[in-house]
Amino acid sequence: MYLSKFFIPITKDLPTEAKIKSHQLMLRAGMIKQSSAGIYSWLPLGFKVMKKIEQIVREEQNFIGAHEMLMPTIQSSEIWKESGRFDDYGEEMLRIKDRQGREMLYGPTNEELITDVFRSSVKSYKSLPQLLYHIQWKFRDEIRPRFGVMRCKEFYMKDAYSFDLSDEEAKKSYNKMFYSYLKTFNRLDLKAIPMVADTGPIGGDLSHEFVILAESGESKIYADKKIFEIDPTQYNFDDSSLQKMREDFTKIYAVTDEKYKKDNFNKLVKKENQIITKGIEVGHIFYFGNKYSKPMNCLIDDKDGKKTLVKMGSYGIGVSRLVGAIIEAKYNNEIMKWPKSISPFDVVIIPKVSKNNNENLEKAEKVYIQLKKQNIDVLLDDVDENMSNKFKKHDLIGVPYQIIIGAKSEGDNFEFKELNSKSEILSLEKIKLKLNR
Amino acid sequence: MYLSKFFIPITKDLPTEAKIKSHQLMLRAGMIKQSSAGIYSWLPLGFKVMKKIEQIVREEQNFIGAHEMLMPTIQSSEIWKESGRFDDYGEEMLRIKDRQGREMLYGPTNEELITDVFRSSVKSYKSLPQLLYHIQWKFRDEIRPRFGVMRCKEFYMKDAYSFDLSDEEAKKSYNKMFYSYLKTFNRLDLKAIPMVADTGPIGGDLSHEFVILAESGESKIYADKKIFEIDPTQYNFDDSSLQKMREDFTKIYAVTDEKYKKDNFNKLVKKENQIITKGIEVGHIFYFGNKYSKPMNCLIDDKDGKKTLVKMGSYGIGVSRLVGAIIEAKYNNEIMKWPKSISPFDVVIIPKVSKNNNENLEKAEKVYIQLKKQNIDVLLDDVDENMSNKFKKHDLIGVPYQIIIGAKSEGDNFEFKELNSKSEILSLEKIKLKLNR
C-alpha cells in the first residue's frame, strides 16, 4: 500500500475530547472517526487492526470446536419477555418500535435469541455438547459514552453459547472457553488474568472476567501476584488438563471489586504478594445452568428419553474494545508498537523523499515489489515530507518494523529498525528473514 | 467437519410460509432461521456460504483499489437533515429515539455518513480519486417482508463510494466499479447483466442495475439478447479498455421496467432478439455528482487552490441477498449445486453406515484425514441413516462433489460423483486432482 493512496487522515492536534491515550491515538492516527456520541466509523487503519483481532478470536473459537453463525442485530421483544429481561434490562437497552408498532430492540447480548434458535433446532442429547458463537455488532445506550471505543454505544463483540446435558458436562465447556480465552489473549500479546467476577444481568453463579492491567482501567482488581506467574501455554486441550488449568488459576486469589472482601484478601494473600490496581475487562465468561432454558422451555431428550432442561453458559470477548485495550497496553512514550500478530502492516518503508531527487523513492519501490512477492504486507511512505515528521507519524501508526531508505542505506543494504530498538544495516535477504520469523 | 457435530437443523417438511425455492431450501437445509418477520439468524451452513460470497466481493473491491472501512449501523438524523433525505426517505427507514430523546436511525444506506467522513478528512485533490467501501448490516422496515433473505428487513450489503475532482474522472471510477461487478458475479458463476436503471432515492442520472435472470425475480426486464453474448473477461483494467467495456454494454438495449419504453424497444431491438423476462437485482451502481456534496458542503481544493464540490457515486451489492439469488439460479429438480467458489465444503464423504458394521465409517475417516492434510474442506456424513435419505439430504446441502463409500468402493478406489453427473470409480489421488482443479 502506498501511503499517499491510503485513506488515513492523520491529525497533529491532540483531540480535547479524548481523555485516555487509546482514544487520543485512534483519533490522531486516523483509525476511527466519531459519527455521533459513542458511535464511531472505523477508518481503514483501525478497521484492518480490528479485523486481525477478529480473525484470531475466530480461529481460537474454531479450535475448541465452536461453530460460527450470525444472529441479527434487531430482535423482537417477545423472547426477552419470555426470559423476564425485557423489564429488567433497564435503559441501556435500545428499544425500538417498527412501523407497525411492534416492540423491537437492538440486541445488547444474545442469550434469548440463541436459546430460541436452539430449542427449535435440537431435540436430542446426541447433538450435545454444542458450542455456537457469532461476532456481531451490539448496542448499549450508554448515558455517558467515553474513552473512545472502550465504552461506546455500538460495539463489536464475539459472544459464544454452550449447551450441555448436565452441570458436569457444562463445566467442561466452560473450561474449553477458559482455555480458548487464554490462548486468544496470548496471541494478542496480552497478559490477561482470569478474575472471579460478579455475573450482573447475565446471571448465574460461576463467572470469570479476563482483565489486563492498565492505569486507565475502569475495574479495580485485587490479586495475588502469583497468578501472573502461571504459564497458560502449559495446558493441553483435554478435559483433565483443562480442569487442572482452571483449578490452578482459581486457587490463587484474583477478584474484581464486586467480589472483593478485605478480610478474605488479607487472610488469603501475603502482604508482599498483594496487588491492588486497575484493569480493563477484555472478556467475560458465565455459567448459568438453566437460567434461560427454564423460562424459555428449552428441553432436550436425555439418554432415557426424558425431557430435561439444557444447561447453558455464555462467553464474550469485546473485539472493538480490544483495539483500545491493546493500545492502552502498548502505547508508551508517544510510541505505539502493534503486536506483530495484529499490526496493520508487516513493515513500513520510509524513503527520504524530496522534490528534486527520486532516487530513494525508486529504491523504495524496488524493495516494495520484492517484499510484496513474498506476501509481506508493506506500507510505503511515498509522501514528500521531512524525515522527522515521517518518524513521528509512524510512531502513531505503529507498524513494528521500518526500512529506512536515506543516507545510511547503501546498495542492497538498508537501515532496518524495530520500534523501540536501535536500527541496524542489513541486506534485504536478512530483512526478509526477520519479517518472516 | 463431522456432520453429527455440525449445527445443521435439516427439516423434511416444506415450510408453508416459503413461496420461492431459495427460501424453501434455506429453511429446509438449516441455513437460516427466522427470528422475527423479515429478520433471520444465519446458521452455520448459511453463514459459511455468505462469508465466502463476502470474501469474493471484498477481493474484487480491493483489486480496483477500493479501501475497506466500516461505518456504524446506527446514525444520527442530523446528517440526513443536511442532505434533505430525513423527510424524503419515508417509512422504510427505521427511526429510533435514544434514551436522551435524540433522533437516530438504522442506516438503510450510507451516502450521508461517508460524505461526513470524507469532508472532515480530505482537503486536497492530491488524495483523489478515492474509493471507499464497507460491508455492513442495513435495515429497511419493509411493510411486507417476503421471499426469505431476498426481501428482508435486516440485510448484509457491500456499499462503496467514489470521490473525484471532475465528472470525467468520476466516470472512470464508475467504470472501475462496473468492471469489478462483472468480475465479482463471474466468480460467483452468475451471468449478471448490467441494465440501465432508475436512480430512485439515491439520485443522480447515470445508473446500472446488475440483474440475473430468474422466474422469481421482482424486476421486469427488457433486453436485446445480444447483451448476453458479451464476454466480460475480455476487458483489461485500464481506463480506455474500461470505457470501451461500458460502451459495449451500453449500446445494446437492456433496461428495467422503470426505464422501459415500448416504442424504443421495438425501434431499437429486432423482434427475434427481444427478451422480456424477470430478473433479480444483485447489484446497483449510481453516479450522482454533487447531489450530496453540495448540501453537505463537501469541498476540496483543486489544482489552482480553488474550493470545488467533490463528485460522488455509490455502488451496492446485496451480499445476503446473493445467497438467495444464487439458489434461485442453481437449485433445480430438487438438487442444489453450489458453485465451487462458494460451496460450504469442497467435498462430502458419504459412507454407508450401519450399527453393526463400522468398516465404511473407518475407511471414510481415513480419507477424511488425507483430504484435510491437503487443506481440502471436507464434510463427513457419519450419521447412521439409510443411503437414500443421505443422498436426499445432500441434494439440499449442495456440496458439489461426493465420495461415496459403500459397495462400489474397493481398496483405494472410491465412488466419486459430481452432482448432476454420473459417478465414477477413482483412486484417491485422482479425486484430489479433481478437487484441486
Contacts between the chains, C-beta under 8 A, distances in Angstrom:
chain1	res1	chain2	res2	distance
A	4	B	126	7.4
A	4	B	127	7.8
A	5	B	65	7.1
A	6	B	67	6.8
A	7	B	67	4.9
A	7	B	69	7.1
A	7	B	121	7.2
A	7	B	122	8.0
A	7	B	127	7.9
A	7	B	130	6.2
A	7	B	132	6.1
A	9	B	120	7.5
A	9	B	121	3.6
A	9	B	122	7.1
A	30	B	121	7.3
A	33	B	117	5.6
A	33	B	120	6.8
A	33	B	121	7.2
A	35	B	71	7.1
A	35	B	72	5.9
A	35	B	75	6.5
A	35	B	76	6.8
A	35	B	113	6.1
A	35	B	116	7.0
A	35	B	117	7.8
A	36	B	74	8.0
A	36	B	75	7.1
A	36	B	76	3.9
A	36	B	78	7.7
A	36	B	102	7.9
A	36	B	104	7.4
A	39	B	72	4.9
A	39	B	74	5.9
A	39	B	75	7.8
A	39	B	76	7.8
A	40	B	72	6.6
A	41	B	69	6.7
A	41	B	70	6.9
A	41	B	71	4.7
A	41	B	72	6.4
A	41	B	113	6.9
A	41	B	117	5.5
A	42	B	69	5.8
A	42	B	70	4.2
A	42	B	71	7.8
A	43	B	69	5.3
A	43	B	117	7.4
A	43	B	121	7.7
A	44	B	67	4.6
A	44	B	68	6.3
A	44	B	69	5.1
A	44	B	132	7.9
A	47	B	68	6.0
A	47	B	69	5.0
A	47	B	70	5.2
A	48	B	68	7.9
A	50	B	70	7.8
A	65	B	5	7.1
A	67	B	6	6.8
A	67	B	7	4.9
A	67	B	44	4.6
A	68	B	44	6.4
A	68	B	47	6.0
A	68	B	48	7.9
A	69	B	7	7.1
A	69	B	41	6.7
A	69	B	42	5.8
A	69	B	43	5.3
A	69	B	44	5.1
A	69	B	47	5.0
A	70	B	41	6.9
A	70	B	42	4.2
A	70	B	47	5.2
A	70	B	50	7.8
A	71	B	35	7.1
A	71	B	41	4.7
A	71	B	42	7.8
A	72	B	35	5.9
A	72	B	39	4.9
A	72	B	40	6.6
A	72	B	41	6.4
A	72	B	137	7.6
A	72	B	154	4.8
A	73	B	73	6.2
A	73	B	137	5.9
A	73	B	154	6.6
A	74	B	36	7.9
A	74	B	39	5.9
A	74	B	94	7.8
A	74	B	106	7.3
A	74	B	139	6.5
A	74	B	153	7.3
A	74	B	154	5.7
A	75	B	35	6.5
A	75	B	36	7.1
A	75	B	39	7.8
A	76	B	35	6.8
A	76	B	36	3.9
A	76	B	39	7.8
A	78	B	36	7.7
A	91	B	99	4.8
A	92	B	99	8.0
A	94	B	74	7.8
A	94	B	96	6.8
A	94	B	98	6.7
A	94	B	99	7.9
A	96	B	94	6.8
A	96	B	96	5.3
A	96	B	106	8.0
A	98	B	94	6.7
A	98	B	141	5.5
A	99	B	91	4.8
A	99	B	92	8.0
A	99	B	94	7.9
A	99	B	141	4.9
A	99	B	143	6.7
A	100	B	143	7.6
A	102	B	36	7.9
A	104	B	36	7.4
A	106	B	74	7.3
A	106	B	96	8.0
A	106	B	106	8.0
A	113	B	35	6.1
A	113	B	41	6.9
A	116	B	35	7.0
A	117	B	33	5.6
A	117	B	35	7.8
A	117	B	41	5.5
A	117	B	43	7.4
A	120	B	9	7.5
A	120	B	33	6.8
A	121	B	7	7.2
A	121	B	9	3.6
A	121	B	30	7.3
A	121	B	33	7.2
A	121	B	43	7.7
A	122	B	7	8.0
A	122	B	9	7.1
A	126	B	4	7.5
A	127	B	4	7.8
A	127	B	7	7.9
A	130	B	7	6.2
A	132	B	7	6.1
A	132	B	44	7.9
A	137	B	72	7.6
A	137	B	73	5.9
A	137	B	137	7.1
A	139	B	74	6.6
A	141	B	98	5.4
A	141	B	99	4.8
A	143	B	99	6.7
A	143	B	100	7.6
A	153	B	74	7.3
A	154	B	72	4.8
A	154	B	73	6.6
A	154	B	74	5.6
